[in-house]
Amino acid sequence: MKAFTALAALALASSLAFAQSAATFDPAAKVFRIDGGHVSYVFGVNPRGELQQLYWGGRLGATDSFPEAKPMPDWASFDSSYTNTPQEYVGWGAGLFSEPALKVTFADGNRDLVLHYVSHSKTDDGFDVVMKDIRREVYVTLHYRIEPVSGILARSATIENREKQPITLEQVAAAAWALPPAHYTLNYLTGRWAGEWTLTQEPLHPGERVIESRRGTTGHQANPWFAIQEGAPDENHGEVWFGALAWSGSWRITVEQDQLDEVRVTGGFNPFDFGYVLHPGEKLETPIFYGGYSAHGMGGASRLLHHFEVDHILPHRAGPNVPPKPRPVIYNSWEATEMNVNEAGQMALAEKAAALGVDRFVMDDGWFGQRKTDHAGLGDWYVNPEKFPHGLKPLIDKVHSLGMDFGLWVEPEMVNPDSDLYRKHPDWVLNFPGRPRSEMRTQLVLNLARPDVKEYVLGFLDKLLTENDIAFLKWDYNRNWSEPGWDQLPPNEQKKVYVAFIQNLYSILDELHRRHPKVELESCSGGGGRVDLGILKYADEVWPSDNTDPFDRLTQQDGFTYAYTPQVMMAWVTDSPHWMNLRATSLEYRMLSSMQGSLGIGANITKWTPEDMATAKRLIADYHQVQPTIVQGDLYRLISPRNGSEFSATQTVNKDRSQSVVFLFIHSTQEGRLFPRLKLQGLDPKTEYTLTPIEGKAAEQTPATASGAWWMHHGLDMDASFRGDFKAAAFRLDKK
Ligand code: DGJ
């Protein structure tokens, strides 16, 4: 007993050691070391004065040390030491052939930039390291901060012009990460409207893989996240290095395997059409590029990210150290009514939603201006008097009287040419004077970089929230940029729009948060077009896709969770057959597909039968009981739905391992094959867990209660009746 206590104390002490961070500088070797969680990150000043990356990976021993950084040698006369050496933040100059972190044109036409270490200051959880060009007064401060539990590192840079003339920044990364030569698999997320979150896994080859958005916003087509695994893709084992950019504008991440097989990942503002003029004395702050490491495969990497996002990225509305609660179960009117909203119709939906046990009623598009179709109204944010003759108050009161809070759809950055706003201010949109203005969904993008537009947007949102008891805004954004002109600025400065627009978006969100701290937000962009760690500092949840087909959602949700926590992953149950694939599925299947994230109902529930209502009510009640485990627990993707898999399954385990929830799905049973025995993960082997079905039946011989070891080693067998097309089952396991 005594020995056990000593051992337990030792284990606790060592786990506490990993929940601490340390930042140390060895002045003799000029080596910086940052430790946090199970991670160490090391870089040094080499004899030339460059900052050179030395190590990124599993946490090293406290007494381990590094000698002074030694630059890589020249590789023949074609590849200089400068280009071969993995630098922390390299300027384009001195014969660099790999991706620069910073590329500059000086006022006299000189474009050579070579950054050397100048000084540093230490913080509790990292360093600020100052670099400077070897001749010119251009300073770059690199910021490093490590999060003590996850070991996730936040890196960014501040560029400062102390020259007497302006300089133009043509390429500005937030950070660059480096890995030594090895066989790697690159993971990244791509997609399109209604088809977001496709996980691509491919061997890393020599050359450069570019993941980017040139669209002014994050984009559906690629997401600013990457993961690199050593060896073949593996969910449960192996080393994974991952990163995500906190930026909602045009972005780029390049993954290069260079001429010596070293890997570099450089990410930040997209250099396409970029040109940021920095006047004497001015600074530019880059977004943050987060980076992390896990020794436990892709599953381990995403679990680290999920907890980091909940604990350190998402808005903490109840106080700085109070992580967000699971999301309310919502009802959203979009698929039921589209823009055909009115007081009576919304009240009828609200009554049905309340009967189901929904917590929040959200009225979507159509309530404002002359909005009957998507051809008119955007920009005119007054309540439509024909649809809501007494304003929004009667509907909001009704929703409150039913025990729910009220949310509303807005699309603040857009305008329809058919609107009072556009008739009054045609110059407020992104445009090149004298050129056509390309419409998409018959709308144009307001130039939020303009101070007057920023004031207008902040003003109407503030008024809306002040005059109405609104708990939640669904903030939509339904097109990408075209003709991104900003003719208020001198011609050579107009490209600043790529940065200023997003900075103003963030500052509006900041100010709204200050004035209306309780109002929650969803980031939506025609589905998942604006999901990134930048917007998630302001948004409590995101809309992953307009495609709510429950089967398609399984793969989308699988992809989504590689980068983002289920806490923010809204998932609505909509009608069957679904408009996307004309696929019919049972309500149970649709409910269980959505219950893996933050649940919502988006169907026309006025048409639901009493049986449908009873099924949804029962499952919403079940969901409420286990929701914290599902959305904030450790997620294990047990069987992937990708690549046409016949089966799929996910499992979540709460923090103290007292509860777990398992979801199982069958695409189409073939040749009578039963669902494979499902070995669970993450449980405490010694704890006894009781299995309770939420939906479906386990095999008859399944014990009612068994140890974590039993569920993990023996596994769960399903009843033979679990066969067919689009079948779903779910179970909870509770500590006995
Ligand atoms: C696109 C969103 O993704 C939908 O959910 C809906 O809000 C429509 N816009 C409304 O126009």
Residues whose N, C-alpha, C, O or C-beta is under 5 A from the ligand:
A	BS01	DGJ	W334 D364 D365 D476 C524 G526 G527 D546
